[in-house]
Structures are given as structure tokens and as C-alpha cells.
Amino acid sequence: MGGFKEYGQYDAMGLAELVKRGDVTASELCEAAIERIEEVNPKLNAVVTPMFDAGRSAAARPLPDGPFVGVPFLLKDLLAAYAGVPMTGGSKAYRNFVPDYDAEMVKRFKKAGLVILGKTNTPELGLMGVTEPEVFGACRNPWHTDYTPGGSSGGSAAAVAAGMVPMAAGGDGGGSIRIPASYCGLFGLKPSRGRNPSGPRNGWSWQGAVQEHVITRSVRDSAAALDATQGPDTGAPYEISPPSGSYLEAIGTPPGKLTIGFSVTSPIGAYVHPECVKAVVETAKLLEELGHRVEEKQTGVDGKAVAKGYLTMNFGEVAADLEEMRAVLGRKVTVSDVEPTTYTLGLLGRAVSAGEFVAAMRAWDRSARQMGAFFQAYDLYMTPTTANLPAKIGALQPSPVEKALMKVVNTLEIGRLLKATGIVDQLAGKSLERTPFTQVANLCGLPAMTVPLHWTPDGLPCGTHFIAPFGREERLFQLAAQLEAARPWAGRKPRIWAD
């Protein structure tokens, strides 16, 4: 890779240490990353908006003396506004939208010394658990390119797993960091509600369900990144108590003996793949070997109510998104402006009453209280990250019949009819059957992580999921570091490395 062939051997903190010691320059790292992106991105379609000139310019100038000085980095093409660079949100409607400001998270990434080289692929408006937007085409999994890397941070996860960058930005409103991290054999943490900033234009995203963070290969990179970005920004709608200390320092302290409840049963009664079950069972054995107490235990949360509340919010948010598109398009949004599924979900959102929406928010609050009660007796809750292995590319797209049906759904009256029949609920819920474990953390505002401890006989990663009490990210990091030391995963490389 250019003048620095060892680029892919280091995590982000390792690369930063090389820069700080003077062993390599930021420009040399930048060129190594660009070379790697140009080599493997045609096979994966992970980076959709290259920013190489901006990256080279930044690397050539004095960089902030942050924890990641000189480290190449990628932004997700959703929420992460970068002044002067298109932000499409995976939608052709926003193809020409260029923000004139930096999002607060982007400002903090820059302050940490990161060199931003591009934006990554995401499904339209971040709605799906697979990354296959019509505007850019499907992103592929580095472990097996016939399969999806998941979504909605699929491009970021694929880029990290393929060695383009050691970490990349992601956002998680229902599992969108954890699902692709699981599918790509990476570490992915969703912080507590309010831990990271959402400004300057957003008060909160998806009624507070969304938190932004990073997807990484190492636990320490994730911890150091949260140290660099956490804390409220101007006008934040709420503030969370700051951590008692550095997350990076916390990973050096063993977690102590934890009591961990676990379940391998889908909260919505759907099928769970045996390999996903095996991942949890094997992790439970490892945890016991490490001195923790592990027992099978349900949280008491109504999983179907969580799914319904999540979908209700999702429908309403899409309806609002389509309304806001008017300002960009200068006219009313039509079915040709967005993908058929997106348009249909927006119509369904318009058919949801204010009372139904508030009822869904109240269900969120009840779930949070139930999880709080669960954590009176247990330190963590463990499940599979997903209920199934990565799907093949295109397998979760609507069939031609479903697409034809959605294209004629162009009036509010038809949207109400479909809502009454439950057809759209079935279409929208297709991916939830495969990923039913992650949403409860978003709705309750709880921190959660996926840890890459299991691979199938076919070589596909399968993560294990943990949820912690509100504000207890350090507990997750401590356990993750312990698991990383006990079952190191850094040496595992996807087949794309050998191709």
C-alpha cells in the first residue's frame, strides 16, 4: 500500500501512535487508505462519495492533536453533514443536496484528528437492515460478496472489515450499527440516548431512538472514539450524566463478577437460526469460564409491542421525511422520487393517527421501566445480535408484485386501506423477523453492543449482543475488552483480503 504496506495491520489507535512517534506521516496513511479503497471498493461498493482531495489536503496540514491524529476515516452518508459535500441519505431525491455546515459529530471527529476520505453506502433514509439503495446499488459483505453487510451502516461496516479504514462512522436507530457490525465480524456499540450530540440541525432523530458512533475492529478504538465525541452540544434536547472517567481507561479495569441474563428466543416469536443460538451458548460458556454468573432469563418486555411501537415511529418519521423533501425538490414528493417501499411507508405514516403515535411512545416508556426493573437483578442482558445470518443480495427486496402494488399506493385513502389490512405491516416487518433483538435498546435509550465471537462453518460472522443499564457504557467496554482478550478476533480477515 504505497509507502506504508503495514497499514492494514493496525487499529486506529495504533496508526495514531505511529504518527505521533513520527514513524509515518498522516499523508502516508492517507495514500495507503486511498490505495486500499481503490483496490477493493469496486468489489464491495462501500464508499459512494470519495473525498480524496479533501483528505489529502487535511493530511498535509497540521492536524489537531487528538487521539486519532492522522487516521483515515469514513462518514456514513446519513446525518453526518460535511460542508460542501453531498449528503444523499441513500436517496436520489437528495442527490444534489449539499449542506453548508458540519454536523456536530463531524466537528468532533475532525477535532479528534481523523482524516475524512469519503462517505459510505446506506439504504434510503437508513430504513432497511440491508444496504441496497437504488441510487447507488447494493453494498456487499467482505466475508462473502454474495451476501449483505447489513444496514443501515452497511457501507461503513464493509469498509472497516475490508481494511479500507480502521474505523468508520455509523448511526443506530434500531440496530444500524450493531447489525452490520455483527454481519461483518466487527465490534459495534450504540451509546445511551443523549451520550453523543445530534446537532446543530437535529434535536433528536427518530424520537431519540438514533445514536451515532463508530464501527471498529478493536474495543479500544470504540472506547477512545466515545471519549472524543461524548457530551451535549448547544441546544441539546436533553443531557445525560457524564461518565465518571475515561472509557479508554475503563477497559483496563476488569468488569468484576457480573450477573448476566440471556435469551435465545425471538421476542416476536420468529425463527432464530441455530448458528445465532450457538453464538450465545458458546459465549455463555466463555463468560462462566471468566467467572461471571449466567442464567437464562426473559426481561418481561413485550417484544411484539416493542416491534409495533418501533414500526409506528418508523412510519411517522418517513412521512415527516417526505414532507421535508419538498424544500429540497421545490415541489410535492411523488412516487418516482423515492423507492416504492419508502413512499408506501410514508403514506402509511400519514394514515397513523396522533393518538396511535403517542400510544406507541408510551409503550416505549413502559418498556424502559421494565428493562430498568430487570437490571435491578442483572448487570447485563445477552441475546443473539440477529435472528438470522446475512441474507443474500436482493433476497429482502420487495418482489415484483409487491413493488407493483406499492407503486399504485399513491393516495392517503389507499394507505389507510393497507394499514387496515395489515399488508404494509407485513412488508415493513420482513427485516424485523431477521433482526428482532436490537430495537428494544433504541426505544429504551439503553447502551448496547455486538461482539464478534462466532463464525459459521461457511465463514460468516455471527455476533453476540449485550444491553446494559442506562448510562453504563463503561460496563460494556470492560466486558468487551475481557472477551477480546479471551477470544481475540483481530487476526480473522474476510476473504476479500486474500482476493
Residue pairs with C-beta under 8 A, 6 or more apart in sequence:
1 7
1 8
1 31
1 32
1 35
1 36
2 28
2 31
2 32
2 35
3 28
3 31
3 32
4 24
4 28
4 29
4 31
4 32
5 32
7 15
7 29
7 32
7 33
7 36
7 163
8 36
8 163
8 497
10 18
10 166
11 166
11 167
11 216
11 217
11 218
11 220
11 221
11 490
12 68
12 71
12 73
12 166
12 167
12 216
12 218
12 221
12 224
12 225
13 67
13 68
13 218
13 220
13 221
13 224
14 166
15 24
15 29
15 68
15 70
15 71
15 72
15 166
16 67
16 68
16 69
16 70
16 71
16 113
18 24
18 29
19 25
19 26
19 29
19 69
19 70
19 71
20 69
24 70
25 59
25 70
26 59
26 60
26 63
26 69
26 70
26 115
27 56
27 59
27 60
29 59
29 70
29 71
29 72
29 115
30 55
30 56
30 59
30 70
30 72
30 115
30 117
31 56
32 72
33 55
33 72
33 117
33 164
33 165
34 52
34 55
34 56
34 117
36 162
36 163
36 164
37 47
37 50
37 117
37 118
37 159
37 164
40 142
40 162
40 163
40 164
40 496
41 47
41 159
41 164
43 140
43 145
43 496
43 499
44 139
44 140
44 142
44 145
44 149
44 158
44 159
44 162
44 496
45 121
45 136
45 137
45 138
45 139
45 140
45 155
46 120
46 121
46 139
46 140
46 149
46 154
46 155
46 156
46 158
46 159
46 162
46 164
47 74
47 117
47 118
47 119
47 120
47 121
47 155
47 159
47 164
48 77
48 88
48 118
48 119
48 120
48 121
48 136
48 155
49 77
49 85
49 86
49 88
49 118
49 119
50 117
50 118
51 82
51 85
51 116
51 117
51 118
51 119
52 117
52 118
54 85
54 116
54 117
55 72
55 115
55 116
55 117
55 118
58 110
58 115
58 116
59 70
59 115
63 69
63 70
63 113
63 115
64 110
64 111
64 112
64 113
65 113
66 111
66 112
66 113
66 114
66 228
67 112
67 113
67 224
67 225
67 227
67 228
67 248
68 112
68 113
68 114
68 224
68 225
68 228
69 112
69 113
70 113
70 115
71 113
71 114
71 115
71 165
71 166
71 167
72 114
72 115
72 117
72 164
72 165
72 166
73 109
73 114
73 115
73 116
73 117
73 165
73 167
73 168
73 169
74 116
74 117
74 118
74 119
74 120
74 155
74 156
74 159
74 164
74 165
74 168
74 169
75 82
75 106
75 109
75 116
75 118
75 119
75 120
75 168
75 169
76 119
76 120
76 122
76 152
76 153
76 155
76 156
76 168
76 169
76 170
76 171
77 87
77 88
77 89
77 90
77 119
77 120
77 121
77 122
77 155
78 87
78 89
78 90
78 122
78 125
78 126
78 152
78 171
79 103
79 105
79 171
79 198
79 202
79 205
79 210
79 212
80 87
80 103
80 105
80 106
80 119
80 169
80 171
80 212
81 87
81 99
81 101
81 102
81 103
81 106
81 201
82 99
82 102
82 103
82 106
82 116
82 119
83 99
83 100
83 101
83 102
84 98
84 99
84 100
85 98
85 99
85 119
86 94
86 95
86 96
86 97
86 98
86 119
87 94
87 97
87 98
87 99
87 119
88 94
88 95
88 97
88 135
88 136
89 122
89 124
89 125
89 126
90 121
90 122
90 123
90 124
90 125
90 126
90 131
90 133
90 135
90 136
90 152
91 124
91 125
91 133
91 135
91 338
91 339
91 342
92 134
92 135
92 337
92 338
93 325
93 328
93 329
93 333
93 337
93 338
94 325
94 328
95 135
97 328
101 200
101 201
102 110
103 199
103 200
103 201
104 197
104 198
104 199
104 200
104 233
105 169
105 196
105 197
105 198
105 212
105 229
106 116
108 197
108 228
108 229
109 116
109 169
109 228
109 229
110 116
111 228
112 225
112 228
112 229
117 165
120 139
120 153
120 154
120 155
120 156
120 158
120 159
120 168
120 169
121 131
121 133
121 136
121 139
121 154
121 155
121 158
122 131
122 133
122 151
122 152
122 153
122 154
122 155
123 130
123 131
123 132
123 133
123 151
123 152
123 154
124 133
124 134
124 135
124 338
124 339
124 342
125 318
125 321
125 342
126 151
126 152
126 171
126 173
126 176
127 152
127 314
127 318
127 341
127 342
127 345
128 151
128 152
128 341
128 396
128 431
129 150
129 151
129 152
129 175
129 176
129 179
129 396
129 431
129 434
129 435
130 138
130 148
130 150
130 151
130 154
130 391
130 396
130 397
130 431
131 138
131 139
131 148
131 149
131 150
131 151
131 152
131 154
131 155
131 158
131 180
132 138
132 139
132 148
132 151
132 393
132 394
132 397
133 339
134 339
138 148
138 393
138 394
139 148
139 149
139 154
139 155
139 158
140 146
140 147
140 148
140 149
140 158
140 393
141 147
141 148
141 149
141 150
141 158
141 161
141 183
141 184
141 390
141 460
141 494
142 149
142 158
142 161
142 162
142 184
142 494
142 495
142 496
142 497
143 161
143 184
143 185
143 459
143 460
143 461
143 494
143 495
143 496
144 390
144 458
144 459
144 460
144 495
145 496
146 392
146 393
147 183
147 389
147 390
147 391
147 392
147 393
147 460
148 154
148 183
148 390
148 391
148 392
148 393
148 396
149 155
149 157
149 158
149 161
149 180
149 183
149 184
149 390
150 157
150 179
150 180
150 182
150 183
150 184
150 386
150 390
151 176
151 179
151 180
152 171
152 173
152 176
152 180
153 168
153 169
153 170
153 171
153 172
153 176
153 177
153 180
153 181
153 215
154 180
154 183
155 168
156 168
156 169
156 170
156 180
156 215
157 168
157 170
157 180
157 181
157 183
157 184
157 186
157 188
157 215
158 180
158 184
159 165
159 168
160 166
160 167
160 168
160 184
160 186
160 215
160 216
160 217
161 184
161 185
161 186
161 494
161 496
162 494
162 496
162 497
163 493
163 497
166 216
166 217
166 218
166 221
167 214
167 215
167 216
167 217
167 221
167 222
167 225
168 214
168 215
169 212
169 213
169 214
169 215
170 176
170 177
170 180
170 181
170 188
170 212
170 213
170 214
170 215
171 177
171 205
171 210
171 211
171 212
171 213
172 178
172 188
172 190
172 210
172 211
172 212
172 213
172 438
172 442
173 205
173 206
173 209
173 210
173 442
174 206
174 209
174 310
174 314
174 435
174 438
174 439
174 442
175 385
175 386
175 435
175 437
175 438
175 439
175 442
177 188
177 189
177 190
177 213
177 215
178 188
178 189
178 190
178 385
178 438
178 448
178 449
178 450
178 463
178 465
179 385
179 386
179 435
179 438
179 450
180 186
180 188
180 215
181 187
181 188
181 215
181 385
181 450
181 452
181 463
182 188
182 385
182 386
182 450
182 452
182 461
182 462
182 463
182 465
183 386
183 389
183 390
183 460
183 461
183 463
184 215
184 461
184 494
185 452
185 455
185 461
185 463
185 489
185 492
185 494
186 215
186 216
186 217
186 452
186 461
187 215
187 216
187 217
187 218
187 219
187 222
187 449
187 450
187 451
187 452
187 480
187 484
188 215
188 216
188 222
188 449
188 450
188 463
189 213
189 222
189 226
189 447
189 448
189 449
189 473
189 476
189 477
189 480
190 211
190 213
190 441
190 442
190 447
190 448
190 449
191 211
191 213
191 226
191 230
191 447
191 473
192 211
192 240
192 445
192 446
192 447
192 470
192 471
192 472
192 473
193 208
193 211
193 238
193 240
193 445
193 446
193 470
194 208
194 232
194 236
194 238
194 239
194 240
194 445
195 211
195 226
195 230
195 240
195 447
195 471
195 473
196 211
196 212
196 213
196 226
196 229
196 230
197 229
197 231
197 232
197 233
197 236
198 204
198 205
198 210
198 212
198 233
198 236
199 233
199 234
199 235
199 236
200 233
200 234
200 235
203 235
203 237
204 210
204 237
204 238
206 313
206 314
206 317
206 442
207 313
207 317
207 361
207 364
208 237
208 238
208 445
209 310
209 313
209 442
209 443
210 442
211 442
213 222
213 225
213 226
213 229
214 221
214 222
214 225
216 222
216 225
217 489
217 490
218 484
218 490
219 251
219 477
219 480
219 481
219 484
220 248
220 251
220 481
222 477
222 480
223 246
223 247
223 248
223 250
223 251
223 477
224 247
224 248
226 247
226 473
227 246
227 247
227 248
230 242
230 243
230 247
231 242
232 239
232 240
240 471
241 471
243 250
243 471
243 473
243 474
244 474
245 474
247 473
247 474
247 477
250 474
250 477
250 478
251 477
251 478
251 480
251 481
252 481
253 478
254 478
254 482
255 475
255 478
255 479
255 482
257 291
257 292
257 293
258 287
258 292
258 293
258 379
258 380
258 475
258 479
259 292
259 293
259 295
259 377
259 378
259 379
260 284
260 287
260 292
260 293
260 294
260 295
260 378
260 379
260 380
260 381
260 382
260 466
261 294
261 295
261 296
261 297
261 298
261 299
261 374
261 377
261 378
261 380
261 381
261 382
262 280
262 284
262 294
262 295
262 296
262 297
262 381
262 382
262 383
263 296
263 297
263 298
263 299
263 381
263 382
263 383
264 272
264 276
264 277
264 280
264 281
264 383
264 384
265 272
265 298
266 272
266 303
266 387
266 433
266 436
266 437
267 301
267 303
267 304
267 306
267 307
267 436
267 437
267 440
268 303
268 304
268 307
268 432
268 433
268 436
269 303
269 304
270 387
270 433
270 434
270 436
271 387
271 388
271 433
272 384
272 387
272 388
273 387
273 388
273 389
275 389
275 454
275 456
275 460
275 462
276 384
276 385
276 386
276 387
276 388
276 389
276 462
277 384
278 454
278 462
279 384
279 453
279 454
279 462
279 463
279 464
280 382
280 383
280 384
280 464
282 453
282 454
283 382
283 451
283 453
283 454
283 464
283 483
284 294
284 382
286 453
286 483
286 486
286 487
287 294
287 382
288 294
289 486
290 482
290 483
290 486
294 382
297 374
297 378
299 370
299 371
299 374
299 381
299 440
300 370
300 373
300 374
301 367
301 370
301 371
301 374
301 440
302 363
302 367
303 436
303 440
305 363
305 366
305 367
306 363
306 367
306 439
306 440
306 443
307 429
307 432
307 436
307 439
308 360
308 363
309 360
309 361
309 363
309 364
309 367
309 443
310 432
310 439
310 442
310 443
311 425
311 428
311 429
311 432
312 352
312 356
312 357
312 360
313 357
313 360
313 361
314 345
314 349
314 428
315 345
315 346
315 348
315 349
315 352
315 428
316 349
316 352
316 357
317 349
318 342
318 345
318 346
318 348
318 349
319 345
319 346
319 347
319 348
319 349
319 350
319 352
320 349
321 346
322 333
322 338
322 342
322 343
322 346
323 333
325 333
325 337
325 338
326 332
326 333
329 337
333 343
333 346
334 410
335 343
335 407
335 410
337 343
338 346
340 398
340 403
340 406
340 407
341 398
341 406
341 427
341 428
343 406
343 409
343 410
344 406
344 409
344 415
344 418
344 424
344 427
345 424
345 428
347 409
347 410
347 411
347 412
347 414
347 415
347 418
348 415
348 418
348 419
348 424
348 428
350 412
350 415
351 412
351 415
351 416
351 419
352 419
364 443
364 444
367 440
367 443
367 444
368 443
368 444
368 445
368 446
368 470
371 381
371 440
371 444
371 446
371 467
372 469
372 470
374 381
375 381
375 468
375 469
379 468
379 469
379 475
380 466
380 467
380 468
380 475
380 476
380 479
381 466
381 467
382 464
382 465
382 466
383 437
383 465
383 467
384 437
384 462
384 463
384 464
384 465
385 437
385 438
385 450
385 462
385 463
385 464
385 465
386 434
386 435
386 437
386 438
386 462
386 463
387 433
387 434
387 435
387 436
387 437
388 433
388 434
388 435
389 456
389 460
389 462
390 460
391 434
396 430
396 431
396 434
398 406
398 427
402 427
405 423
406 427
408 414
409 415
409 418
415 424
418 424
419 425
432 439
437 465
438 448
438 465
440 446
440 467
441 447
441 448
441 467
444 470
445 470
446 467
446 468
446 469
446 470
447 467
447 468
447 470
447 471
447 472
447 473
447 476
448 465
448 466
448 467
448 468
448 476
449 465
449 466
449 476
449 480
450 463
450 464
450 465
450 466
451 463
451 464
451 466
451 480
451 483
451 484
452 461
452 463
452 489
452 492
453 463
453 464
453 483
453 487
453 489
454 461
454 462
454 463
454 464
455 461
455 462
455 492
456 462
459 495
466 476
466 479
468 475
468 476
469 475
484 490
